[in-house]
């Protein structure tokens, strides 16, 4: 699939690192390092602008290494870039560790996944079909 992209950063376009990769790393496009203190959040710009086809979204997700090693994650994970959005992709990062984290220009801070989605049409009813689970939720299936 071809997707139109404008790259106003000084970094290369996002790319798949392996043939089986689902996500492409997004890099910080900043003029000075950002210090993200414990429990602080910030929007990190990427310099990237997309034109997605209708029926697709771009999902901004955390990088597992940053999350596991540094406690850095995407706050609204996954963040959604809609097909009709034409602004710059920004990443809402949060520091869930007890230590400051310094974001450098060009640092890989999140990943982008292109995903097809469906559009729902509601059918309003008075009763839903019965299932063995019923109304059980929040751990009711035995997961502890």
C-alpha positions as CSV (number, residue, x, y, z in Angstrom):
1,X,0.0,0.0,0.0
2,X,1.3,3.5,-0.8
3,X,0.8,6.3,1.7
4,X,1.6,9.9,1.0
5,X,4.0,11.5,3.6
6,X,5.6,14.8,4.1
7,X,8.9,14.7,6.1
8,X,9.8,18.1,7.6
9,X,12.3,16.5,9.9
10,X,16.0,16.0,9.3
11,X,15.6,12.2,9.9
12,X,14.9,9.4,7.5
13,X,11.3,8.2,6.8
14,X,10.0,5.6,9.3
15,X,10.7,2.1,7.9
16,X,10.2,-1.6,8.8
17,X,13.4,-3.0,10.5
18,X,12.6,-6.6,9.4
19,X,10.4,-8.3,6.9
20,X,8.0,-9.4,9.6
21,X,7.8,-6.1,11.6
22,X,4.4,-4.6,12.1
23,X,5.6,-1.2,13.3
24,X,8.0,1.5,12.2
25,X,9.9,3.5,14.7
26,X,9.0,7.2,15.0
27,X,11.8,9.7,15.9
28,X,11.7,12.8,18.0
29,X,12.1,15.9,15.8
30,X,13.1,18.5,18.4
31,X,15.5,21.5,18.4
32,X,16.7,20.9,22.0
33,X,16.7,17.9,24.3
34,X,13.6,17.5,26.5
35,X,13.9,16.3,30.1
36,X,10.8,14.3,31.1
37,X,10.7,14.1,34.9
38,X,9.0,11.3,36.8
39,X,5.2,11.2,36.0
40,X,5.5,14.1,33.6
41,X,4.1,14.0,30.1
42,X,4.9,15.9,26.9
43,X,4.0,15.9,23.2
44,X,7.0,15.1,21.1
45,X,6.8,16.3,17.5
46,X,8.0,14.0,14.6
47,X,8.0,16.4,11.6
48,X,5.8,13.8,9.8
49,X,2.5,14.5,8.1
50,X,0.4,11.7,6.5
51,X,-2.4,11.3,4.0
52,X,-4.0,7.9,4.8
53,X,-6.7,6.3,2.7
54,X,-10.2,6.2,4.1
55,X,-10.7,3.0,6.0
56,X,-7.1,3.1,7.5
57,X,-5.6,4.6,10.6
58,X,-2.1,5.0,11.9
59,X,-1.7,3.8,15.5
60,X,1.1,5.3,17.6
61,X,2.3,2.8,20.2
62,X,5.0,2.5,22.8
63,X,8.4,1.0,22.0
64,X,8.7,-2.1,24.2
65,X,12.4,-1.5,25.0
66,X,11.7,2.1,26.3
67,X,8.8,0.9,28.3
68,X,10.6,-2.1,29.9
69,X,14.0,-0.4,30.4
70,X,13.1,3.2,31.1
71,X,9.4,3.3,32.0
72,X,8.6,5.5,29.0
73,X,5.3,4.9,27.3
74,X,2.7,6.5,25.0
75,X,0.0,7.9,27.3
76,X,-3.0,7.5,25.0
77,X,-1.8,4.1,23.7
78,X,-2.6,3.4,21.0
79,X,-2.9,7.0,19.7
80,X,-4.9,7.2,16.6
81,X,-4.1,9.2,13.5
82,X,-7.3,9.4,11.4
83,X,-7.4,9.4,7.6
84,X,-8.7,13.0,7.5
85,X,-6.0,14.4,9.8
86,X,-3.4,16.4,8.0
87,X,-1.4,17.9,11.0
88,X,2.0,16.9,12.3
89,X,2.1,13.5,14.1
90,X,2.8,14.2,17.8
91,X,3.5,11.5,20.4
92,X,2.2,11.9,23.9
93,X,4.9,10.4,26.0
94,X,4.8,9.9,29.8
95,X,7.6,8.9,32.2
96,X,6.3,6.3,34.6
97,X,9.7,5.7,36.2
98,X,11.3,7.5,39.2
99,X,14.1,8.9,37.1
100,X,14.4,11.8,34.7
101,X,14.4,10.7,31.0
102,X,16.1,12.9,28.4
103,X,14.7,12.8,24.9
104,X,17.3,13.6,22.3
105,X,16.6,14.8,18.7
106,X,16.3,11.7,16.4
107,X,15.7,9.3,19.3
108,X,13.2,6.5,18.5
109,X,10.4,7.2,20.9
110,X,7.4,5.3,19.6
111,X,6.3,3.1,16.8
112,X,3.7,3.6,14.0
113,X,1.4,0.8,12.8
114,X,-0.9,1.2,9.8
115,X,-4.2,-0.6,10.3
116,X,-7.4,-1.2,8.4
117,X,-10.5,-0.5,10.4
118,X,-14.3,-1.0,10.0
119,X,-16.9,1.6,10.4
120,X,-19.8,0.5,12.7
121,X,-23.5,1.1,12.1
122,X,-25.5,0.9,15.3
123,X,-28.7,-1.2,15.5
124,X,-30.6,-0.1,18.6
125,X,-32.4,-3.0,20.3
126,X,-34.0,-3.7,23.7
127,X,-32.3,-7.0,24.4
128,X,-29.0,-8.6,23.6
129,X,-28.4,-12.3,23.0
130,X,-27.4,-14.5,25.9
131,X,-23.9,-15.9,26.4
132,X,-22.3,-18.1,29.0
133,X,-20.2,-15.1,30.2
134,X,-23.2,-12.8,30.5
135,X,-22.4,-9.5,32.3
136,X,-19.2,-10.8,33.9
137,X,-16.3,-8.5,33.4
138,X,-13.1,-7.2,35.0
139,X,-11.6,-10.6,35.9
140,X,-14.8,-12.6,36.0
141,X,-13.4,-15.3,33.6
142,X,-10.9,-16.4,36.3
143,X,-7.9,-14.3,35.3
144,X,-6.2,-13.0,38.4
